[in-house]
Amino acid sequence: MRGLREAIADGRLPPGTRLPSSRALAADLGVARNTVVRAYGELTAEGWLVARRGSGTTVASRGVPAGAGVGARRAGSLSPSPPSPGPHRPHRPFRHDLRQGSPAAGSFPRGAWSASTRRALMSAPDDAFGPGDPRGHPFLRRELAVHLARARGVLVDPERLVVCAGVSHALRLIGALREGAVGVEEYGPVFQYRVLEKAGLRPVPLPVDADGARVEVLTGAPGGPPVGREVRTVLLTPAHQFPLGGALAAERRAAVIEWARTRDALVLEDDYDGEFRYDRRPVGALQGLDPQRVVHLGSVSKSLSPALRLGWMVLPDHLVPRVLALKGEREARTSVPDQLTLADFLASGARDRHVRRMRDRYRRRRDRLREVLAERVPGVGVSGVAAGLHAVLTLPAGTDEAAVVAAAARHGVAVEGLASYRWDAPVAGAPGPRSAPAVPPRKGLVVGYGTPSESAFPGALEALCGVLRSEVPAR
């Protein structure tokens, strides 16, 4: 209620703005509908809102200071502000945020997380508030080991599991222990490749198709040129290739493990959204095929929130002491209270329940995205398996990808082109020249369907389709 009052007072919600229904806003915020009804009633009584039968609830003309509304959001939008500006994501006042990378922030399980926090703090031993173990708290490592074995098929002893601040943190630590060239997928999270470069490694792109990375370029098997014997490390997204969306085929999974054994090499498995598969049971972790050749990397960024900064790495035996020595006794720690909360969240089953709810929501959103595109812009397809929090829209020949992204921005729609995820995409601060991939660039849009609220998602799809109809050549 205080947030609405302040938004009206400073002009972010100008007079006449129609607010979402109490049911829709309650769903967005994850609160009881009666809470929203009571807040609307009090604000109406105070004169901030006007409620008319059949017309919904709107912002009243009184209580708005002169000059307010400059720079305000467009009427009808209560969507959260875009993410804070970052090195690859400048701040702009987009009305519809369809960029990938974030789960539905309004669906964070506040109640269950708060309950886990209370239980964890009340039952925590005194030494939990001391310096602690650089591996991570034993309670969390034990619960993570059980969860990863059950949900992802990871073979893990808690002593080989190290808690970190996310996958990028893990890559900085492991990258500092490797040398030479590292194989990376031709399309992927370019900021992670920059992390590896800064660690002193030289990324070498591997072509990607519908079956994931073409690992024959590592093995030298027929079908692609070998990248050379200098590659002793490879970073893959086997469960759901990011961003193109394929799952690493069974024969390729076996081939990359055989390559690692033959070359005494290391496979880094980024399991960034491995549990969000909608058409079948999620593919098990690659690490289960050879725990001494594969490092399993994961975090809560997609299942819960990137704001928590909680991740993990399941290491081969020989890497554990080296990673711990590099991590340091007191540096780069994650909050122990947060670790204890996550341990309780796992043990209580709250995480499983939350993931099931979100899996259903994201599946419905992906299905709706496909249906709307097929109906409104049939020349645009959706590639990849039914999984994750984003989809790649394939653009027909003759489409100018950059022009589509720019047009979307002009219409208040934040969306990213596939070119920004290609290995040779420019990255500020990246050292040295980049080697060119073996295949021509593809054209597409990377569309995240996790970020918009339930009430904002239909409008975001409508706006996206409007841009595509105007920019995509007719078939």
Backbone torsions as a table, in degrees:
resi	resn	phi	psi	omega
1	MET	NA	-41.1	179.2
2	ARG	-63.3	-38.2	179.5
3	GLY	-64.7	-40.8	177.4
4	LEU	-64.6	-44.2	-179.7
5	ARG	-59.1	-44.3	-179.3
6	GLU	-67.3	-38.1	179.8
7	ALA	-65.0	-35.3	177.3
8	ILE	-72.1	-42.2	-176.0
9	ALA	-64.3	-38.9	-176.9
10	ASP	-92.6	4.8	172.9
11	GLY	90.1	0.8	177.5
12	ARG	-67.7	-27.3	171.8
13	LEU	-115.0	92.9	-174.8
14	PRO	-71.6	164.1	178.7
15	PRO	-54.7	138.5	179.1
16	GLY	92.5	-9.9	178.9
17	THR	-61.6	128.4	178.4
18	ARG	-89.3	127.2	-178.3
19	LEU	-87.6	156.5	176.4
20	PRO	-61.7	159.6	175.4
21	SER	-62.9	157.7	-179.9
22	SER	-60.7	-35.1	179.1
23	ARG	-66.5	-44.6	-178.6
24	ALA	-66.8	-44.0	-178.9
25	LEU	-66.9	-37.4	177.4
26	ALA	-62.3	-40.2	177.7
27	ALA	-65.2	-40.6	179.7
28	ASP	-62.8	-41.8	-174.5
29	LEU	-88.1	-12.1	-178.6
30	GLY	71.4	34.3	179.5
31	VAL	-122.4	169.5	178.2
32	ALA	-68.2	146.1	-179.6
33	ARG	-61.3	-35.9	-179.8
34	ASN	-60.1	-31.5	178.3
35	THR	-63.5	-43.3	179.3
36	VAL	-69.3	-41.4	179.1
37	VAL	-59.6	-42.6	-179.9
38	ARG	-65.6	-41.2	179.2
39	ALA	-65.0	-45.0	177.5
40	TYR	-59.2	-41.7	-179.0
41	GLY	-63.6	-43.2	180.0
42	GLU	-66.6	-41.4	179.7
43	LEU	-68.2	-32.6	175.4
44	THR	-66.7	-42.9	179.2
45	ALA	-63.7	-32.4	-180.0
46	GLU	-80.6	-9.6	177.7
47	GLY	94.7	5.1	179.5
48	TRP	-79.6	-31.5	-175.9
49	LEU	-123.4	160.9	175.0
50	VAL	-127.7	126.6	179.4
51	ALA	-113.9	122.2	178.8
52	ARG	-125.8	133.5	179.7
53	ARG	-58.9	127.6	179.5
54	GLY	86.5	-12.8	-178.3
55	SER	-116.1	-3.1	179.2
56	GLY	79.2	-163.3	-177.8
57	THR	-112.0	129.4	-179.2
58	THR	-129.0	164.7	178.0
59	VAL	-76.6	130.9	-179.4
60	ALA	-75.6	162.2	-179.0
61	SER	-77.3	-23.8	-178.4
62	ARG	-81.5	159.2	175.1
63	GLY	84.2	4.1	179.9
64	VAL	-107.0	118.0	-175.9
65	PRO	-66.3	153.5	178.6
66	ALA	-58.4	136.0	179.1
67	GLY	87.9	-10.2	179.2
68	ALA	-67.2	154.7	179.6
69	GLY	106.5	-14.3	176.1
70	VAL	-66.4	121.6	-178.4
71	GLY	78.4	7.5	-178.6
72	ALA	-72.1	162.4	175.4
73	ARG	-70.2	159.6	177.3
74	ARG	-67.1	148.2	-178.3
75	ALA	-58.8	144.6	175.6
76	GLY	92.4	-2.2	-178.0
77	SER	-112.1	123.9	170.7
78	LEU	-115.7	21.6	-179.2
79	SER	-64.7	146.0	178.4
80	PRO	-64.2	156.7	177.7
81	SER	-62.3	152.2	176.8
82	PRO	-60.1	160.9	179.2
83	PRO	-57.2	155.4	178.2
84	SER	-57.1	145.0	-177.9
85	PRO	-61.1	141.7	179.5
86	GLY	-131.7	-175.2	-175.9
87	PRO	-66.1	-25.7	-178.7
88	HIS	-119.4	9.2	-174.3
89	ARG	-142.0	81.0	-177.2
90	PRO	-64.6	151.3	-179.5
91	HIS	-76.2	129.3	172.6
92	ARG	-143.9	149.8	-177.0
93	PRO	-80.2	65.0	-179.5
94	PHE	-74.3	141.0	176.8
95	ARG	-79.9	-37.5	-178.2
96	HIS	-121.6	118.4	-178.5
97	ASP	-100.6	103.6	178.5
98	LEU	-113.0	27.9	174.7
99	ARG	-80.9	146.4	-179.6
100	GLN	-78.2	167.8	170.3
101	GLY	115.5	-12.6	-177.3
102	SER	-128.8	139.3	170.7
103	PRO	-75.5	179.2	178.9
104	ALA	-71.7	103.1	-174.3
105	ALA	-60.9	-35.6	-179.7
106	GLY	-69.4	-11.8	-179.3
107	SER	-98.3	7.2	177.6
108	PHE	-57.6	132.3	-174.8
109	PRO	-75.7	74.0	-174.2
110	ARG	-57.4	-45.7	-177.6
111	GLY	-63.4	-48.8	-178.6
112	ALA	-66.1	-38.4	179.2
113	TRP	-66.8	-40.6	178.0
114	SER	-63.1	-41.4	178.8
115	ALA	-63.2	-41.5	177.9
116	SER	-65.0	-38.4	178.3
117	THR	-61.5	-45.5	179.9
118	ARG	-62.0	-47.9	-179.3
119	ARG	-63.0	-42.3	-177.2
120	ALA	-64.2	-43.5	-177.9
121	LEU	-70.5	-37.3	-178.7
122	MET	-69.9	-30.8	-177.2
123	SER	-100.2	-3.0	-176.1
124	ALA	-67.7	137.2	174.4
125	PRO	-69.1	159.5	-177.4
126	ASP	-58.4	-36.0	-176.0
127	ASP	-70.3	-8.2	176.4
128	ALA	-66.6	-18.8	-177.9
129	PHE	-103.7	14.3	173.6
130	GLY	-96.9	-163.3	-178.1
131	PRO	-59.2	-37.8	175.3
132	GLY	81.8	-173.4	-175.7
133	ASP	-102.5	127.6	178.6
134	PRO	-61.6	-18.6	174.6
135	ARG	-67.5	-26.8	-169.2
136	GLY	117.4	162.2	-176.4
137	HIS	-66.2	138.1	-178.4
138	PRO	-57.8	-33.5	178.9
139	PHE	-60.0	-45.7	-178.5
140	LEU	-69.4	-42.6	-178.9
141	ARG	-62.1	-36.9	178.2
142	ARG	-65.3	-46.9	-178.8
143	GLU	-68.7	-37.5	176.5
144	LEU	-63.2	-40.5	-180.0
145	ALA	-60.3	-43.9	178.2
146	VAL	-63.9	-45.4	-178.1
147	HIS	-64.1	-47.8	-176.8
148	LEU	-65.2	-36.0	177.8
149	ALA	-65.9	-42.6	-176.7
150	ARG	-75.1	-47.2	-171.7
151	ALA	-86.5	-29.8	-173.0
152	ARG	-123.4	-2.3	178.9
153	GLY	71.0	26.4	179.5
154	VAL	-82.2	135.5	175.4
155	LEU	-92.4	109.2	-169.0
156	VAL	-144.9	135.6	166.5
157	ASP	-101.9	135.2	-179.8
158	PRO	-52.9	-25.4	179.6
159	GLU	-72.7	-15.4	177.9
160	ARG	-101.4	6.6	-179.1
161	LEU	-105.2	125.9	-179.1
162	VAL	-119.6	125.9	178.6
163	VAL	-81.8	138.4	-179.2
164	CYS	-141.4	-174.7	-175.3
165	ALA	-95.1	23.4	180.0
166	GLY	126.8	173.4	-175.5
167	VAL	-66.7	-38.4	179.1
168	SER	-62.6	-39.0	175.6
169	HIS	-61.4	-43.7	178.2
170	ALA	-61.1	-41.3	-179.6
171	LEU	-66.2	-35.5	176.7
172	ARG	-62.5	-42.1	-178.5
173	LEU	-68.7	-49.0	-177.2
174	ILE	-70.9	-38.4	179.8
175	GLY	-59.9	-33.8	179.6
176	ALA	-68.4	-16.1	-179.5
177	LEU	-97.7	-5.7	-179.4
178	ARG	-107.8	172.3	178.2
179	GLU	-150.4	164.8	178.5
180	GLY	84.0	-139.6	-175.6
181	ALA	-99.7	149.8	175.6
182	VAL	-127.0	128.9	176.7
183	GLY	-76.3	131.7	177.5
184	VAL	-131.1	154.3	179.5
185	GLU	-71.0	140.0	-173.6
186	GLU	-57.3	-35.8	171.5
187	TYR	-114.9	130.4	-177.7
188	GLY	179.7	-168.8	179.4
189	PRO	-75.0	96.9	-174.1
190	VAL	-59.8	-30.4	179.7
191	PHE	-64.4	-30.6	175.6
192	GLN	-69.7	-36.6	177.7
193	TYR	-64.2	-35.7	177.2
194	ARG	-65.4	-36.9	176.3
195	VAL	-59.0	-43.6	179.9
196	LEU	-67.2	-37.9	176.7
197	GLU	-61.9	-44.0	-179.8
198	LYS	-65.6	-24.2	176.6
199	ALA	-79.4	-3.3	177.2
200	GLY	101.7	5.0	179.7
201	LEU	-93.2	158.4	178.9
202	ARG	-111.5	102.6	180.0
203	PRO	-65.7	137.7	176.9
204	VAL	-123.4	122.8	-174.3
205	PRO	-74.7	139.7	173.7
206	LEU	-109.0	130.1	177.8
207	PRO	-58.7	152.8	-178.4
208	VAL	-129.5	138.9	173.0
209	ASP	-133.9	-162.3	-174.8
210	ALA	-65.1	-18.5	179.2
211	ASP	-102.8	22.7	178.2
212	GLY	90.5	-161.0	-177.9
213	ALA	-66.1	139.5	177.4
214	ARG	-84.2	87.2	-173.6
215	VAL	-73.0	-4.8	176.3
216	GLU	-63.8	-21.3	177.2
217	VAL	-70.4	-18.9	172.9
218	LEU	-83.5	-42.1	-174.8
219	THR	-81.4	-20.1	-177.0
220	GLY	81.4	10.6	179.3
221	ALA	-70.7	161.5	179.0
222	PRO	-57.0	142.0	177.7
223	GLY	119.9	-8.4	179.6
224	GLY	-175.2	152.7	-179.5
225	PRO	-72.2	138.3	176.5
226	PRO	-67.8	148.4	-179.8
227	VAL	-90.2	-4.0	177.2
228	GLY	107.8	158.6	-175.7
229	ARG	-78.6	-2.7	-178.4
230	GLU	-75.0	-15.5	-180.0
231	VAL	-79.3	118.5	179.0
232	ARG	-123.5	2.1	179.1
233	THR	-141.5	143.4	176.8
234	VAL	-141.0	137.8	178.1
235	LEU	-107.6	122.8	-176.6
236	LEU	-131.2	157.4	169.7
237	THR	-118.7	78.8	-169.1
238	PRO	-69.1	-37.3	-174.7
239	ALA	-70.9	-33.5	-176.3
240	HIS	-160.1	94.6	-172.8
241	GLN	-56.7	130.9	-178.0
242	PHE	-102.6	124.0	4.1
243	PRO	-101.8	-2.9	-168.4
244	LEU	-68.9	-26.5	167.4
245	GLY	101.1	0.7	177.9
246	GLY	-81.4	158.2	173.0
247	ALA	-100.7	140.1	-178.9
248	LEU	-62.1	121.5	-176.0
249	ALA	-62.5	153.4	-174.9
250	ALA	-57.5	-42.9	-178.5
251	GLU	-67.1	-30.9	178.0
252	ARG	-75.5	-34.4	174.7
253	ARG	-60.3	-46.3	178.8
254	ALA	-64.4	-38.6	-177.2
255	ALA	-66.7	-40.4	-177.7
256	VAL	-71.8	-31.0	174.8
257	ILE	-67.4	-42.0	178.1
258	GLU	-64.3	-38.8	176.2
259	TRP	-60.9	-44.5	-179.0
260	ALA	-62.8	-39.1	179.3
261	ARG	-68.8	-41.2	-177.6
262	THR	-68.6	-40.0	-176.1
263	ARG	-94.6	1.9	-173.9
264	ASP	54.5	47.9	-173.9
265	ALA	-106.9	177.7	-176.2
266	LEU	-129.4	133.7	176.5
267	VAL	-106.3	126.2	175.7
268	LEU	-100.3	115.2	-176.0
269	GLU	-102.6	107.9	176.3
270	ASP	-89.2	107.8	-176.4
271	ASP	-98.3	54.0	-164.1
272	TYR	-64.5	-31.9	175.2
273	ASP	-144.9	41.9	-172.4
274	GLY	-61.6	-23.3	-177.2
275	GLU	-88.5	-6.9	-177.8
276	PHE	-98.0	71.4	174.5
277	ARG	-113.2	135.1	-169.5
278	TYR	-111.4	-19.4	-175.3
279	ASP	-102.0	-6.2	-177.8
280	ARG	-168.3	176.8	176.6
281	ARG	-65.2	139.3	-179.4
282	PRO	-56.5	143.2	177.4
283	VAL	-67.2	135.6	-179.5
284	GLY	-66.4	162.4	-177.8
285	ALA	-67.3	144.0	175.9
286	LEU	-63.3	-31.2	-176.4
287	GLN	-56.6	-29.7	-178.9
288	GLY	-62.3	-20.0	179.5
289	LEU	-77.0	-28.8	179.2
290	ASP	-164.7	90.7	-177.0
291	PRO	-64.3	-15.6	179.9
292	GLN	-92.9	-4.2	179.0
293	ARG	-119.1	-9.3	-175.9
294	VAL	-123.4	132.0	171.1
295	VAL	-100.2	120.0	179.9
296	HIS	-91.5	125.1	-176.8
297	LEU	-118.5	134.7	178.3
298	GLY	-155.2	171.5	179.3
299	SER	-159.7	176.7	176.3
300	VAL	-97.1	10.1	-173.3
301	SER	-60.5	-37.2	-178.9
302	LYS	-94.3	-33.3	-177.6
303	SER	-80.3	-29.3	-179.4
304	LEU	-125.0	-73.9	-178.7
305	SER	-167.6	138.4	174.9
306	PRO	-69.2	-15.8	-179.3
307	ALA	-70.1	-19.0	-177.0
308	LEU	-75.0	-25.2	179.8
309	ARG	52.7	53.9	177.3
310	LEU	-126.2	121.7	177.7
311	GLY	-142.8	-177.9	-177.8
312	TRP	-155.3	158.8	172.0
313	MET	-136.0	132.9	175.6
314	VAL	-102.5	112.3	-167.4
315	LEU	-104.9	151.5	165.6
316	PRO	-61.9	155.1	-176.7
317	ASP	-52.6	-43.3	-172.1
318	HIS	-71.6	-17.7	-178.9
319	LEU	-90.5	-18.6	-174.4
320	VAL	-57.3	-54.5	-178.5
321	PRO	-64.1	-32.5	-179.4
322	ARG	-70.6	-41.7	177.7
323	VAL	-65.4	-41.8	179.9
324	LEU	-65.0	-39.3	178.2
325	ALA	-63.9	-38.0	179.8
326	LEU	-73.3	-36.7	-179.9
327	LYS	-65.3	-36.3	176.9
328	GLY	91.0	161.0	-176.9
329	GLU	-69.3	-35.9	-174.3
330	ARG	-129.3	-4.6	-175.9
331	GLU	-89.4	156.7	172.5
332	ALA	52.2	42.0	178.2
333	ARG	-88.6	153.0	169.9
334	THR	-100.9	155.3	-175.1
335	SER	-59.1	124.7	178.7
336	VAL	-64.8	-41.9	174.8
337	PRO	-57.2	-38.7	176.6
338	ASP	-66.2	-38.7	177.1
339	GLN	-61.8	-44.4	179.4
340	LEU	-65.3	-37.3	177.2
341	THR	-63.1	-45.5	179.2
342	LEU	-63.0	-37.8	177.7
343	ALA	-59.5	-46.1	178.4
344	ASP	-66.4	-40.0	-180.0
345	PHE	-59.0	-39.8	176.5
346	LEU	-69.9	-48.7	-174.6
347	ALA	-64.6	-33.6	-177.4
348	SER	-78.0	-10.7	-176.4
349	GLY	85.4	1.0	-178.2
350	ALA	-63.9	-36.7	179.9
351	ARG	-65.7	-44.0	179.3
352	ASP	-59.8	-42.6	179.7
353	ARG	-64.6	-41.4	179.8
354	HIS	-64.7	-44.3	-179.1
355	VAL	-63.9	-38.4	177.6
356	ARG	-62.1	-43.0	178.4
357	ARG	-62.7	-45.3	-177.0
358	MET	-71.2	-34.0	176.9
359	ARG	-59.8	-41.9	178.9
360	ASP	-66.4	-41.8	-180.0
361	ARG	-64.3	-47.7	-177.9
362	TYR	-66.9	-35.7	176.9
363	ARG	-61.6	-45.4	179.8
364	ARG	-63.1	-38.3	179.4
365	ARG	-68.2	-41.0	178.1
366	ARG	-63.8	-43.9	178.1
367	ASP	-60.0	-42.6	-179.7
368	ARG	-65.3	-39.6	177.0
369	LEU	-58.5	-46.1	179.1
370	ARG	-63.4	-43.6	-177.9
371	GLU	-63.3	-45.4	-177.6
372	VAL	-65.7	-42.3	179.6
373	LEU	-64.7	-42.9	-180.0
374	ALA	-60.8	-34.2	-178.3
375	GLU	-82.1	-41.8	-170.8
376	ARG	-97.4	-35.9	-178.6
377	VAL	-135.1	72.9	-172.4
378	PRO	-63.0	-16.4	179.0
379	GLY	-77.6	-8.7	-178.8
380	VAL	-105.7	126.5	-179.9
381	GLY	-106.4	170.9	176.3
382	VAL	-118.1	121.2	-175.3
383	SER	-101.4	166.4	175.2
384	GLY	89.7	165.8	178.3
385	VAL	-72.3	162.2	-179.8
386	ALA	-76.1	91.8	-175.3
387	ALA	-162.5	166.0	169.7
388	GLY	78.6	-168.2	-176.6
389	LEU	-114.6	11.4	179.0
390	HIS	-148.5	166.8	174.9
391	ALA	-139.5	151.6	174.8
392	VAL	-100.5	121.8	176.7
393	LEU	-91.7	120.2	179.7
394	THR	-82.9	128.5	-178.2
395	LEU	-97.0	140.7	-178.6
396	PRO	-69.4	161.2	179.0
397	ALA	-55.7	141.3	179.7
398	GLY	92.2	-4.7	178.9
399	THR	-84.1	137.0	175.4
400	ASP	-92.6	103.3	-176.3
401	GLU	-57.3	-46.7	-178.4
402	ALA	-62.2	-37.2	179.1
403	ALA	-66.5	-36.6	178.2
404	VAL	-65.3	-44.3	179.3
405	VAL	-62.4	-42.4	-179.8
406	ALA	-66.4	-40.7	178.7
407	ALA	-64.4	-39.6	177.6
408	ALA	-60.5	-43.3	179.7
409	ALA	-61.6	-39.6	179.4
410	ARG	-63.6	-28.4	-179.6
411	HIS	-96.5	13.3	174.7
412	GLY	79.9	19.6	-179.3
413	VAL	-110.4	119.0	177.6
414	ALA	-89.3	115.3	178.9
415	VAL	-147.1	155.0	-174.9
416	GLU	-116.3	145.1	175.8
417	GLY	-83.4	151.8	179.7
418	LEU	-62.1	-27.6	-179.0
419	ALA	-59.6	-28.9	-178.3
420	SER	-73.4	-8.6	177.6
421	TYR	-108.6	5.2	178.3
422	ARG	-81.6	146.9	-175.2
423	TRP	-52.2	-39.7	-176.3
424	ASP	-91.0	14.0	174.4
425	ALA	-64.7	140.6	-179.9
426	PRO	-66.3	136.8	178.8
427	VAL	-130.1	122.9	-179.4
428	ALA	-60.0	128.7	176.1
429	GLY	87.1	-2.6	-179.3
430	ALA	-72.6	130.6	-177.0
431	PRO	-79.6	139.3	168.6
432	GLY	74.6	166.4	178.0
433	PRO	-73.7	157.4	178.8
434	ARG	-108.6	141.1	177.1
435	SER	-77.0	147.1	-174.6
436	ALA	-82.4	140.2	174.8
437	PRO	-64.7	166.2	-173.1
438	ALA	-84.6	-15.6	-175.6
439	VAL	-120.0	156.2	179.9
440	PRO	-63.7	157.0	179.4
441	PRO	-63.7	147.4	173.2
442	ARG	-94.8	163.1	178.5
443	LYS	-117.1	128.8	-179.6
444	GLY	-176.0	174.3	175.6
445	LEU	-119.9	138.3	174.5
446	VAL	-97.9	111.2	-172.9
447	VAL	-113.5	118.4	175.5
448	GLY	-90.8	126.0	-179.8
449	TYR	-107.6	11.5	-179.5
450	GLY	-89.3	-31.9	-170.3
451	THR	-72.4	-45.9	-175.5
452	PRO	-60.4	148.1	175.2
453	SER	-69.9	168.7	179.9
454	GLU	-59.9	-40.8	-178.3
455	SER	-74.4	-26.5	-176.8
456	ALA	-87.9	-20.0	-173.6
457	PHE	-61.3	-45.8	178.8
458	PRO	-58.1	-41.6	178.8
459	GLY	-65.5	-36.4	177.8
460	ALA	-64.4	-41.3	177.5
461	LEU	-64.6	-42.0	179.7
462	GLU	-60.6	-45.5	-179.9
463	ALA	-64.7	-41.5	179.0
464	LEU	-62.1	-44.8	180.0
465	CYS	-63.4	-37.3	177.8
466	GLY	-61.1	-42.3	178.0
467	VAL	-64.8	-45.8	-177.2
468	LEU	-64.1	-40.1	179.7
469	ARG	-62.4	-32.7	-178.1
470	SER	-84.3	-22.2	-172.3
471	GLU	-109.5	-22.3	-177.1
472	VAL	-89.3	128.6	180.0
473	PRO	-59.2	141.0	177.8
474	ALA	-68.2	145.3	-180.0
475	ARG	-79.9	NA	NA
